[in-house]
Amino acid sequence: MRLPLFNIFDFPKHKNFYEAIHAAGPVGAWNLMKVLDALDRPIYRANQPDVDNFDVLKARALDFMNAVPGLDGFDKELHARSFAGYGPKLQFESTFINLWMKDTETLFRDVVAVDGRRHLHEAASSGRGVIALPLHLGPSYAAIPMLAYEMPTTTLYNRMNFDEIRAASFPDLDFRGIRLGSTSAMRSGLTALREGRIFSMFPELDPRGVDEHHARIPFLGTTIMVPTGPVVLSHVSGAPMVPLTLRAVGDGRFRLKYHPAIPPPVSPGERRRSLLAVWDVIESELLAGDVGEWEMWFEFDRMLPQVWAIES
């Protein structure tokens, strides 16, 4: 599969190219990248396999959006079209933000505004670390390393050349990565939290599939199966959970938002309440923004109870 011209995975391979773009400054770099992206986009689409082409992705997302009553009244055709173009947009915006990761003054003055930073630091004051939950909305790949500007951070990742990206983009940050499946995620998380670090993990989907570590909850007027791992880790460690989102606000500007901390459940019986609190944030953020810019639409069928999947 051909990747779009601007993608975070290839960033380390093109040092001279990105240094030249960086030299244009944020406004110039954004405009230059937009021109090149417009030239590349038809080539990218023409080289996508059938399962990933624009029309198939749009139809797939529209089917899932039509299956959830919570989107009644929304322009689902518009949002499905947005989702079909979300993959390249995610990569484009994440790559643009990544340009400034070594230049923190420019990053936080001209590119990314931060809201709710106090929520993260108040959560950290417990002394038990913080479980950060970046939502799969907007340029989510770029949100995770920005945590490490606040506190030492360990992140769980799935498919990414993490070490190469780190070395090229933010070598001086105290930012560690653990590949999903390489070791016990629970054990790794507990170790990081005991050291007072942030432990970051996406809350929406376990790429290994639905198993006994999932629970059925209400979402968008239906029910879905969601991972309980973040909540279980919060209960065992005593660390609060802090959801965060990174959204585009226009013309190469973004807003990173830390939500109020969700306290750790103090008993197994309270885990469900904490899980619902996490998903209330996800639902409200999804409905407040571009519904199509949620990566989970691509695999939403894996989150649905099997009864629905069989009947459909």
C-alpha positions, 0 to 999 in steps of 0.5 A: 500500500502506498502511503501519502507523501506526508506521513509520520512513519517516513519522517526519519528517512527525509531529514534534508527535505523536512529541514528545508520545509521547517526553514519556511516557518509555520505559516510557510511550511503549512502552505508549502505542504498543502500545495505538495499534498494537493499534488500527491493526493490523486496519486495516493488515491489511485494507488490504494487497494480496493479495500482502502479506496475513498469510495469503499471507506466512505461506504463503510463508514456510512453503514456504521454511522447509519447503525447508531441512533445517536447520529440521527440528525447529523449529516452522515453523508458529509461525515462519512466523506470526511472519514474517507479522507481522514487517514491522509489528513491524520498523517499530514497534520501529525507530520506538520506538528512533528516538524516543530517538536525540537523547537518548543518555543515555536511549537507552543506559541505558533502551532499548538495551544494547550488547554487544561494543563492543570488537570494533568498536573493535578492528577500527577500530584497524587504521586501515583503517576497518570494514565493518559488516554489520547483519543483517536480523534484528529492528529492523535499521533502527535498528541502523545509525545507532547505529554513528555513535555509535561512529565516523563512518559511511557507510551504503548504503541502498536504499528510504528517505527517508534525508535526511529521517529523518536531519534529524528523528532524528539531525542531529548524527551524522556519518552519511552515506547513499549510495543503492544504484545512485546511484554505485558501491557499491565506490567509495563504500565504498573512499572511506569506509574510506580516511577511517577511517569505518565503511561499513555494508551489509546482507550478505544480499541484493542487491536488484538481483538475482543476478549474477556477484558472487554465490557459492553457499554452504551454509546451513540444510542447503541452498545459496543464492546470496549477494552477495560484495560485502562480502568483495570490499570487505574484500579490496580495502580491508584493512578487517575486517568486523564483523557486528552484530544488534539484538534485542528482549529485551522490554517496550521493551528491546533488545540491540545485539550486535557480533560479533568481527571477521572479518579481511580476506581476503589473497588472492582464494582466501581470499574464500570462507573469509571469506564462509562466516564471515559466513554462519556468523554469520547462520545461528547468529544466525537459529537462536538467535532467532526464525527468523521475524524474518528479512526474507529469508524474503520473497525467499528464492526469489531466493537459491536456485540457479535449478535449485531454483527451476525444479524447484519 
